[in-house]
């Protein structure tokens, strides 16, 4: 039998980019899944930040 390759779907963490720059305590993070074959680059989504109370850009962290 052939060796099993790595899973296509992986869990990633998205972290707010604006929150780091604001200097406020805490952090806004979301956990989601992505298909590694379809989106090999890092994800970037607009999500709600409850601390800043607005929609901001969240980027994938390692």
N, C-alpha and C positions, 0 to 999 in steps of 0.2 A: 504494500500500500504506500501511497505517496505521503510525504510528511505534511502535516497540517500547517497552513500559513497563518500569519497573524490575523486577528479579527479585523474586519473592515470597519465596524462601528466601534468608536471609542468614546469614553466620557471625557469632556473638557470643561474647564472652569473659565468663565468670562468675568473680567474685573473692570470696574469703571475707570476710565482714563481721566475724567475731569475731577473726580473725587481726590485722587492723589495730589493734584496741583492745588486744590483748595486749602489744604492744610487742616481740614476738619478731622476729628477723631473718627475711627471706625472705617468700614469699607463696604462697598456694595459688590456682591459676587453672585453669580448665577451658575448653576451646573446644568449642562445640556449634553446631548449626544451629537456626533457628526460622523459622516462616512469618510474614512481616510482616503479612499480611492477617488471619490468625486471632488472633495475639497482638501487637497494636500496642504494648502497654505493655511495660515492662522485665520480663524474666524473673527469677524467684526460685526456686531449687531447693535441696534439701538434698543435699549432696555430702560425700564423705569428705575430710577435711583430714589429709594424712599428717604434717604437722609437729605439729599439736595432737593427733593420733591419736584423732580422734572425728569424728562427722558434724556439720557445721555448715551454716548458711544461706549460700549463694553467690548474689550479685546480679549482674545484667548491668552491665558498665561500657561506656563509650563509647570 
